[in-house]
Amino acid sequence: MKRTEPKSIATIIDEAIQASGMADTVAEQRACYCWSEVVGPGVNRYTMRRYVDHGVLHVYITSATLKNELSFMRSNIVGHINRLVGRDVITSIVIH
């Protein structure tokens, strides 16, 4: 029996995700999760719902003033989320 070097659990999980073809879906879910880390707890308090559809992050905000402020920072937020995820998953943000 041939012995191989042990693999970390993270490596095994990443290989399983790649083999199943779900890498894009997992990356999109990571991008949704990163929203609260990027904008902080103050803005996240006004976030009702968020999801990714074909590379577009849809975010529902309850404050009209905050919607306006976030619309000016869209490109910065997209870049920051993509850096945290590790790949270009989000192409734009739609704030509802």
DANOR-V493904 format. One record per residue. RES is the residue in one letter. OMEGA is omega as a letter, one per 30 degrees, with the letter a starting at -180 (none if undefined). Layout:
BEGIN
res;omega
RES;OMEGA
RES;OMEGA
END
This chain:
BEGIN
res;omega
M;a
K;l
R;l
T;l
E;l
P;l
K;l
S;a
I;l
A;l
T;l
I;l
I;l
D;l
E;l
A;l
I;l
Q;a
A;a
S;a
G;a
M;a
A;a
D;l
T;l
V;l
A;l
E;l
Q;l
R;l
A;l
C;a
Y;a
C;a
W;a
S;l
E;a
V;a
V;l
G;a
P;a
G;l
V;a
N;l
R;a
Y;l
T;a
M;a
R;l
R;l
Y;l
V;l
D;l
H;l
G;a
V;l
L;l
H;a
V;l
Y;a
I;a
T;a
S;a
A;l
T;l
L;l
K;a
N;l
E;a
L;a
S;l
F;a
M;a
R;a
S;l
N;a
I;l
V;l
G;a
H;l
I;a
N;l
R;l
L;a
V;l
G;l
R;a
D;a
V;a
I;l
T;l
S;l
I;l
V;a
I;a
H;none
END
